[in-house]
Structures are given as structure tokens and as C-alpha cells.
Amino acid sequence: MSITISYTQQTGGSTSYSVTFEHFTEGSLPRSYIDEISFDFTTAGSAVKGGPARVPKRIWAISGVLSDADTQELESMYRAWATDIGTGLSCVVSISDSTFGSTVTASSVVSTAPTYSKFGPNDWVASIGLTEI
């Protein structure tokens, strides 16, 4: 059970970053769906479905224990992604999620910047949010 996120910088070189989360802080699945489907009712009482005619996009709220090195890698990845976004580029973070059932691979953007809390002498709890595009 793991989630790997990867990004290749597009400005100032082409450095590649990759971080794998294997030890999660929550017992719940870090992947869910954006609620986009709605139901309304006509005056006669018939149900009417609303929302887009496509599969709902996934969101990831990942929180896990990382080593010092992986925490630095995640911070460097985020800063490279944010730098590229700041120049107007369309930047995609790759996700490979094998936490439940078959492996899900997707393209995403960072929707919540990473946060860090010291967990032990050489470990951190890191959290990040990603939204499928």
C-alpha cells in the first residue's frame, strides 16, 4: 500500500522528483471523489440528475510519515512545481496510488500545499492535497 507522487521541473533544468508515502497517519483511504453530481426534483416529484456528464475527478488528502530525505524531496518538488506554475506553465504532478484495489494512475495539480510536523529524530509527518485533472 503506497502512493507515489512525481514531478519533473520545466524551468531552470529538468530535475525529476519522486516521493513515496507508505506509512499513513490516518486509517481511512487518502483518495476520494469530488462531489459533482446533484439531484433535484421537478414539481411533479420526478428526480432530475445534475452535474457534468463524465466520471467524477479524484482528490487525494495524503498525510504520512516521511524520512528527512523524503521530506526535503517533497519540499523541493513543491517549490519546483510552484515556480513552474508562477511562470504560467501547465504543470502536472503524476500519482500512482496502490492503497486500495488495483493501482490508480492519474495526472493532478497540487490543491493544498505541503505541511510538515516533526515526528521523531529523523522523521516528519508530511501532508499534501492533490486534485486530478
Summary of the structure (lengths in Angstrom):
residues: 133
radius of gyration: 17.7
end to end distance: 23.0
largest distance: 64.4
contacts: 345
relative contact order: 0.26
helix: 14%
strand: 50%
